[in-house]
Amino acid sequence: MNQPPRDPDPEEPLDETIVRDEWGEETVVRRDEPVVPETIVDEYEEVPVRRPPLIWPWLLAFLVLVLGGLGAYYYFSQKDENTVPRVVGEREESAQATIREAGFEPRSERQESPKPLGVVLDQSPDGGTELEEGKTVLLTVSGGPPRETVPDVVGEQTAAAVAAVEAASFEAKVTEVFSDKQAGTVVEQDPTAGGNLKEGSSVALTVSKGRKPVDVPDVVGTTSSEATATLREAGLEANLVPVPSDRPAGTVLAQNPAASTSVRSGTKVRLNVARAPDETTPATTESTPTTTQATTTTAPTTTAPTTTAPTTTAPPARATVPDVVGQELAVGARGFGDEGLKVAVKYVPSREAQGRIVAQAQPAGTERRSGDTVQVNVSSGPSPAAATTVPDVAGQDQRAARSRLEAAGFEVLAVELASASSVVGKVISQTPAGAASIPGGSLVILFVGRA
């Protein structure tokens, strides 16, 4: 219960109270003033607790500002992104076009696969991935099945070549053509040996079916040399057969096959060539009557006339000049030797290879006496060796003559000819002759006697 205010005691000293407010200002309250009685009502007044100011709202606001700035920076710093299309299973050309349309750059890598050639097997990044525009999308593309190496079958016969191609897991495609090669020989292949093809691919084989048929030219009435050259140009060969005739020696009288006949290239054409008539010494008969004059004392004696038997000289053996133009000297010389003839060699400048016969003095098919000599011109070559003098070995033993010529740097060919027993095994003659100057290393021919 409230007590009534007490009257101030006049004897009690007056005092004063200093009151300090919340801002630090001081107020002096004097108690000497008379107190006015008043009704005092008790009230409960809540005194607020003084607390420090709050900081977290400011921190929260700052954090919001920072995050907003970072978000804005990220948003504005990012480039445009697109979705990578899925192209696995498509053809390479179509897949590349799709990738470019989406704003990316395609790049292809090939890989062996049983899938068809050119099909996309994989991609990176995968379809549906977000990717920055202009970036590369890698495509793994099928290169087809594994490849095998093509074998070399040129020069093989057809059956063996086909077997080799099939053994390498390829298919052989055979085409026949005319060729100088033997029929059935592979003359060309495509692809060439060493190439790589996938299994089951085709290899083209070009196979010879022999020489192409040609029409036989008409050479009747020409010389044997002209006829031989004409036949050679047509891809044919001449078979010269000398026959008696009153026509000039070497004239072609007939041919078989006939002109315009179609034959295979390389066929031999028989040419009947006129030869000179045989030279025969006529038989002579001498009859010398002998008369013995009678005397008077002796009965006359009559002696029968003496008759000398007629003498017949055997005709000399005949030989036919062979065609050797275009042959090597060694081959041509043997051809003359087989006919019983000799050659006289003359080296001449020519673009033909050294040692090749470029001309002969007598046309092929001409009739000559056995043992006669026919001159042939032989090429010294485009770049002949330095001239060397030929040693004279005529009359020497064959072995000694060969050794001497070989020591001088020449090649030697011995051709045997029938001769008298006194010269068997000896050099009857040589060509070029001794002391002749010919390119070093050339061929010297020795004609050696045989029984």
C-alpha positions, 0 to 999 in steps of 0.5 A, a space after each residue: 500500500 502506498 504511504 502518504 508523503 512525509 513533510 519535510 523536516 526543517 532541521 534536515 539539510 537540503 540535498 541535491 541529486 545528480 541525474 544522468 540521462 542516457 545521452 550522458 547529460 547531467 541534471 541536478 535536482 535540488 531537494 530544498 524546494 518544497 515538495 508538493 503533495 501529489 498522488 503517486 501511482 505505482 506503474 511498472 515501466 519496462 526498461 529496454 535492454 540496450 543491445 549492439 546494432 544488428 549486422 547480419 542483414 547487411 551481410 545478407 544484402 552484400 552476399 545477394 549483390 555478390 551472387 547477382 554480379 557473379 551470375 551476370 558475369 557468367 551469363 554475359 561471358 558465355 558464348 552461344 551453345 548448340 546441341 550436337 546432332 546424332 549422326 551415327 549410322 548415316 553416310 559420311 557426306 550426309 553426316 558432315 552436312 548435318 554437323 555443319 548445319 548445327 554450327 559445328 566443324 566435322 572431322 572424319 577418321 576411317 576405321 576398318 569395319 564390316 559395316 559398309 564403306 563410308 558409314 558413320 560408326 561413332 561420334 564425339 561428342 555424342 549426339 544431344 551434347 551441348 557444345 560451343 558453336 564452331 567446335 569440332 565433332 569427330 566422326 569415326 567412319 567405316 573404311 570397309 572390310 580389311 584389305 589384302 595384298 594383290 599378288 604378282 601374276 604377270 607372266 604366269 599361265 592363266 590357271 596358275 594366275 587365277 588360283 593365286 588371285 583367288 587364294 588371296 581372297 580376290 576374284 579374277 576377271 580374265 580378258 583375252 587379247 592378241 599378243 606376241 606372248 604365248 597364248 594363255 600367258 598373263 600379260 597385264 594385271 590391274 591393280 598391279 602387284 603390291 596394291 591393297 584391296 578389300 576381300 572379294 574385290 576383282 583383279 583384272 587379268 589380261 591374257 594373251 590369246 596368241 598373235 593377231 592374224 595378218 593377211 599375207 602380202 603378195 611378194 611374187 616377182 620381187 627379189 628374195 630380200 625385198 620379199 623377206 623384208 615385206 613379210 617381216 614388216 607384216 609380222 611373218 617369216 620367210 622360208 626360202 626354197 631355191 628352185 631351178 628357173 630361167 628367171 634372174 637368181 633370187 626372184 620369188 616365183 611362188 609363195 605359200 600361203 597365197 597372198 591375202 590369206 589370213 594367218 597367225 602372226 609369226 607364220 612362215 611363208 614358203 617362197 620359191 626362189 629362182 636359182 641360177 642354172 647348174 654349170 656343167 662342163 660338157 663331156 668331150 670325146 676324142 677319136 684319133 685314128 692311127 695309121 701304120 704305113 706298110 712297107 714293101 716287104 711287110 704285109 700292111 698292118 692296120 691298127 684299129 683307131 684308139 678311142 678315148 672315153 669321154 671325161 665328165 667333170 662333176 658340177 660344183 656344189 651349190 649353196 643358197 644365200 641366207 637372209 641374215 639382215 637384222 641378225 647378230 653377226 655370230 648368228 648370221 655367220 653360222 647361217 652362212 656356214 650351214 649353207 657352206 658359204 663364208 662371209 666377209 665382214 665390214 664394220 660400218 657406222 650405224 645407230 643399230 646395236 654393235 655387231 648387228 648385220 645391217 646389209 648383205 651384198 647378195 640377196 637371200 635365195 641367191 645361188 652361189 658356189 659352195 665355199 664362196 664368200 658374201 660380204 655383210 655390213 655390220 654395225 659398229 654401234 652408236 658409240 663404237 670402241 676405240 679401233 684395234 688392229 686384228 692379228 693375222 692368224 690365217 694358217 694357224 692352229 685353231 686353238 692358238 689362233 683363238 688365244 691370240 685374238 682373245 689376248 688382243 681383246 676380240 671375241 672369236 667365233 669358229 665356223 667349220 667348213 669341209 676342206 682338204 685333210 691338210 688343213 683340218 683344224 687349222 684356220 683357212 681364213 678369217 674375217 675381218 682379215 689380219 691387220 684390219 682396224 675394227 672397234 675393240 671387242 668386236 667379233 672375229 670369225 675364223 673359218 676352220 677346216 674339217 674333214 
